[in-house]
């Protein structure tokens, strides 16, 4: 239970609560707590001023004493014509007086660093000027840990002064042992000088320690909780650098929007006239517009930073500009060559043909990432400008773009038949008559020399068939006509996908055991997928003719030889 006095009588918080005056009691308690805190703070401030005043009086007395000692030294030095020892003693005395005056001033003003007011502007070379430009950036980076480092340095200084005081006290205790002894005047005088030296050293260390402790108290007092520091830092950032960045971002967005509108106007005109978009003049205007946009963006940002007086952001932009200048200097030859390509006046130009790994491609568009196409290939290539520099384009002409199209039938070196099911920038997929698939790299397929059955005007197939020597009398007139009619009829009845069928039968040779005939068949390209079946149909037709006419087939002839050829008619 808390008791408080009001209007000359005592009431408790419990009684006030019973009477329903909780708010009144709470307000009075808060007022008393606030008054108590103010009184305590005032008392502490009063005690601080009293102790500081006493120390100031001590320092003032020391300054007078040391000044008097300096006057005596000067008098002695004049009498002895300023010997080196006396010059050193005078300089030391003046230094001690200056230190005492500095300590007096710092104690009076609360430990403010006076070195900040002793800056002297001196001539600087370019390296120092560059350092000054980067100084705000370095100071901001260093400012993140400035307060902890400063506190740690002050604590280290206090510890060093404590060690000095302890050492001086040990020295004075050692000198105290000689006080009871009888010494000569010279020894006593030297001991007195030594004692004075260590007493002054102790006094200086004590004053330095007290000043450091005062500075430490000020630094600790200035520290706040992390959330308060974060809130204050965020508010400060929002009012100053954050607002500057927001204004600069607004200018950037405005410039981008304006140039985007201009770009849309250019694009609409180029869509109406595709040839115009490939003109060098148009490209120069387009890229000049982009360059001007970036220059205006950079200039507007620099102006905003300058008007707002943000030295750190100006330093960052200066560093960025310097880095860009160094980069452009090293990349200037490459930049010029790529610029020629971008302007469509270089070694590679739009709507021309280039070879990449042996495969022809049409340059559809040139940009930082260019687009290349092939009419027979599904998909496109995207190449950076650095890859285009090593290429040279040529006019399109009437060259074939690829050995095949999707759906074509091709023959490899082993006379195996495949259907082309996919052609991409990376691989070509082939499917055999047995419905097995295989993938071949596009550049390998292009150079492999596959025979495209579907691209010829007609397909020419050759098959050899032999009969017995017993039919030698009709071998040159009856047999060829019968074979020709039988093969033609059999192929017309078979479903091979074309009506363009032509059959020729020629006597080839008198073999070791048979009379051999060369059967030549021409069919349309629509029958390409029946390539193997047509060869079998030829043999079947010849065998049917032999059965119908009663012609014999010698035993060794059962091994059939089949050849193929592609007409280029």
Buried (B, 14 or more C-beta within 10 A) or exposed (E): EEEEEEEEEEBEBEEBEEEEBEEEBEEBEEEEEEEEEEEEEEEEEEEEEEEBEEBBEBBEEBBEEBBEBBEEBBEBBEEEEEEEEBEEBBEEBBEBBEBBBEBBEBBBEEBEEEEEEEEEEEEEEEEEEBEEBBEBBEEBEEEEEEEEEBBEEBBEBBEBBBEBBEBBEEBBEEBEEBEEEEEEEEEEEEBEEBBEEBBBBBBBBBBBBBBBBBBBBEBEEEEEEEEEEEEEEEEEEEEEBEEBBEBBEEBBEEBBEEBEEBBEEBEEEBEEEEEEBBBEEBBBEBEEEEEEBEEBBBEBBBEBBEEBEBBBBBBBBBBEEEEEEEEEEEEEEEEEBBBBBBBBEBBBBBBBBBBBEEBBBBBEBBEEEBBBBBEBBEEBBEBEBEBBBEBEBEEEEEEEBBBBBBEBBBBBEEEEBBBBEBBEBEBBBBBEBEEEEEEBBBBEBBEBEBBBBBBBEBBBBBBBBBBBBEBEEBBEEEBBEBBBBBBBBBBEEBEBEBEEBBBBBEBBEEBEEBBBBBBBBBBBBBBBBBBBBBBBBBBBBBBBBBEEBEBEBBEEBEEBEBEBEBEEE
